Amino acid sequence: MPSMIWIVLLSAAAASSIGGLLLCLRDWSKQAMLVMISAGAGLLLAITFLDLMPHVWREKGEQMMPFVLVGFSLVYVLEMFSPTGKERGTPGMVGIMTVFLLHAFIEGVSLITSFRLDAEVGYSILFALLLHKIPDGIAVASLVLAVTHSRRKAVWGAASLGIATWVGALSMGAVGEIFPANWSAVMLAITTGIFLYLSASHLVPYIQKARSMQPGITFFAAIIAYLLLSLYLHGSHTHV
């Protein structure tokens, strides 16, 4: 595999950290934290519908869509039995980090798979991966910072996305032939369902409770920003 892939993957890891650094250079008020959650929720919802859903549908959509429902239901069931399942005042950091890391891992897997099938497609995905790591990092950092009030954890949360992508790429490169051909598509579909639950059923109601214009405006601004980025990427490259 060309060394250029690993160089750009390292750059993607750095790009994920940018969001954490931008959000952690100062102390933030409670209102600012709410705005960060709103931005993260908007990005999460946009990523789900503009990135993950289309990708799942392209991967044998009729067969994969039931796994989206599995992912959605899985988080609901886990929250029912979780000690904090009844405390719906703030989004759960463990759930958020789990799905983002799983998504990043699958991105690494998809990257290596695409290079094995078609080098040109692989480079297109690599470029798209590098660009959209920044909004992913911002989404994770804002949500982790709002929940934990720890800038250090927010930075590490954002940086961990790049690490997870590296692990996914290395794992697929080492043992990819062991797993069934469609296993990554199934995992991506489950991840999509989890993202959908967290954004639409968890974060959006939390924002609505604030009954303030600013979080709502921020929420829609984040969606529009990712929509424009998605349109740009689809105009010139295949999006991951």
C-alpha positions in Angstrom: 0.0 0.0 0.0 1.5 3.4 -1.0 3.1 5.3 1.9 1.1 8.4 0.8 -2.0 6.7 2.3 -0.5 6.6 5.7 0.8 10.1 5.5 -2.7 11.5 4.7 -4.2 9.3 7.4 -1.8 10.9 9.8 -3.0 14.3 8.5 -6.6 13.2 9.0 -5.8 12.4 12.6 -4.4 15.9 13.0 -7.5 17.4 11.3 -9.7 15.6 13.9 -7.7 17.4 16.6 -8.2 20.8 15.2 -11.9 20.9 16.3 -10.8 20.0 19.8 -8.1 22.7 19.9 -10.4 25.4 18.5 -13.0 24.7 21.2 -10.6 24.4 24.1 -8.6 27.6 24.0 -10.7 29.3 26.6 -13.3 28.7 29.3 -16.9 28.6 28.0 -20.1 29.8 29.7 -23.2 27.6 30.1 -24.9 29.3 27.2 -21.8 28.7 25.0 -21.9 25.0 26.0 -25.5 24.8 24.8 -24.4 26.4 21.5 -21.7 23.8 21.2 -24.1 21.0 21.8 -26.4 22.6 19.1 -23.5 22.7 16.6 -22.5 19.1 17.4 -26.1 18.0 17.1 -26.5 19.7 13.7 -23.3 18.2 12.4 -24.3 14.7 13.7 -27.7 14.9 12.1 -26.2 16.1 8.8 -23.5 13.4 8.8 -26.3 10.8 9.3 -28.5 11.9 6.4 -25.9 13.3 4.0 -23.0 10.9 4.5 -24.1 7.6 6.2 -27.6 7.0 4.9 -26.6 7.4 1.2 -23.6 5.1 1.8 -25.7 2.5 3.4 -28.2 2.6 0.6 -25.5 2.2 -2.0 -24.3 -0.9 -0.1 -27.3 -3.1 -1.0 -29.8 -0.8 0.7 -32.8 -3.1 0.9 -30.6 -5.6 2.8 -28.8 -3.1 5.0 -31.6 -0.8 6.1 -32.9 -3.3 8.7 -29.5 -3.0 10.4 -30.1 0.8 10.7 -33.2 0.0 12.7 -31.2 -2.4 14.8 -28.7 0.3 15.6 -31.4 2.8 16.5 -33.2 0.2 18.8 -30.0 -0.9 20.3 -29.2 2.5 21.9 -32.8 2.8 23.2 -32.6 -0.7 24.8 -29.2 0.1 26.4 -30.6 3.4 27.8 -33.5 1.5 29.3 -31.2 -0.7 31.4 -28.5 1.9 32.0 -28.2 3.4 35.5 -28.3 6.8 33.9 -30.9 5.9 31.3 -33.6 8.0 33.1 -31.4 11.1 33.2 -32.1 12.6 29.8 -30.9 16.1 30.7 -27.6 15.8 28.8 -26.3 13.6 26.0 -24.3 10.5 27.1 -20.7 10.9 26.4 -20.0 7.1 26.3 -22.7 6.6 23.6 -21.5 9.6 21.6 -17.9 8.5 21.6 -18.7 4.9 20.9 -20.6 5.6 17.7 -18.1 8.2 16.5 -15.2 5.9 17.1 -17.0 3.0 15.4 -17.7 5.3 12.4 -14.1 6.4 12.2 -12.9 2.8 12.5 -15.2 1.8 9.6 -13.9 4.7 7.5 -10.4 3.2 7.9 -11.7 -0.2 6.8 -13.6 1.3 3.9 -10.5 3.2 2.8 -8.3 0.1 2.5 -11.1 -1.9 0.9 -11.6 0.8 -1.8 -7.8 0.8 -2.6 -8.0 -3.0 -3.1 -10.8 -2.6 -5.5 -9.8 0.6 -7.4 -6.9 2.8 -6.6 -8.5 5.9 -8.2 -11.6 5.5 -6.0 -9.4 4.9 -3.0 -7.6 8.3 -3.5 -10.9 10.0 -3.9 -12.1 8.6 -0.6 -8.8 9.5 1.0 -9.2 13.1 0.0 -12.8 13.3 1.2 -11.8 11.6 4.5 -9.2 14.3 5.1 -11.7 17.1 4.5 -14.6 15.9 6.7 -12.4 14.9 9.7 -12.5 18.6 10.8 -16.3 18.8 11.3 -16.3 15.4 12.8 -13.7 16.6 15.3 -15.7 19.7 16.1 -18.8 17.7 16.7 -17.1 15.3 19.1 -15.1 18.0 20.9 -18.2 20.2 21.4 -20.3 17.4 22.8 -17.6 16.0 25.1 -16.7 19.5 26.4 -20.4 20.2 27.1 -20.8 16.9 29.1 -17.5 16.7 30.9 -16.4 20.4 31.1 -12.9 19.1 30.5 -11.0 20.7 27.7 -8.4 17.9 27.9 -11.0 15.2 27.4 -12.5 17.2 24.5 -9.1 17.3 22.7 -8.5 13.7 23.3 -12.0 12.8 22.1 -11.4 14.6 18.8 -8.0 13.2 18.4 -9.2 9.6 19.0 -11.2 9.8 15.8 -8.0 9.8 13.8 -6.6 7.0 15.9 -9.7 4.9 15.3 -9.4 5.5 11.5 -5.8 4.3 11.7 -6.7 1.2 13.6 -9.5 0.4 11.1 -7.1 0.8 8.2 -4.4 -1.3 9.9 -6.9 -4.0 10.9 -8.3 -4.3 7.4 -4.8 -4.4 5.9 -3.8 -7.2 8.3 -6.9 -9.4 8.6 -9.4 -8.1 6.0 -9.6 -11.4 4.3 -10.8 -13.2 7.4 -14.1 -11.3 7.7 -17.1 -11.7 5.3 -17.2 -9.3 2.4 -20.2 -7.4 3.6 -19.3 -7.1 7.3 -18.2 -3.5 7.1 -21.5 -2.6 5.4 -23.5 -4.1 8.2 -21.4 -2.3 10.9 -21.9 1.0 9.0 -25.7 0.5 8.9 -25.8 -0.2 12.6 -23.6 2.9 13.2 -26.0 5.0 11.1 -29.0 3.9 13.3 -27.1 4.8 16.4 -26.2 8.2 15.0 -29.8 8.8 14.0 -31.0 8.0 17.6 -28.5 10.2 19.3 -29.1 13.2 17.0 -32.9 13.0 16.5 -34.1 11.4 19.7 -31.5 12.6 22.2 -29.8 15.8 21.2 -32.6 17.6 19.3 -35.1 17.4 22.3 -32.3 18.6 24.6 -31.8 21.7 22.4 -35.6 22.3 22.2 -35.8 22.4 26.0 -33.6 25.5 26.0 -36.4 27.5 24.3 -33.8 29.9 22.9 -33.3 31.2 19.4 -29.5 31.0 19.4 -29.1 27.2 19.9 -31.7 26.7 17.1 -29.9 29.0 14.7 -26.6 27.3 15.5 -28.2 23.9 14.9 -29.4 24.8 11.5 -26.2 26.7 10.6 -24.2 23.5 11.3 -26.5 21.5 9.1 -26.2 24.0 6.3 -22.4 24.1 6.7 -22.1 20.3 6.4 -24.6 20.3 3.5 -22.4 22.8 1.5 -19.3 20.7 2.3 -21.1 17.5 1.2 -22.2 19.2 -2.1 -18.7 20.2 -2.7 -17.3 16.8 -2.1 -19.9 15.0 -4.2 -19.2 17.5 -7.0 -15.6 16.4 -7.3 -15.1 13.2 -5.3 -16.8 10.2 -3.9 -17.7 10.8 -0.3 -16.9 8.3 2.4 
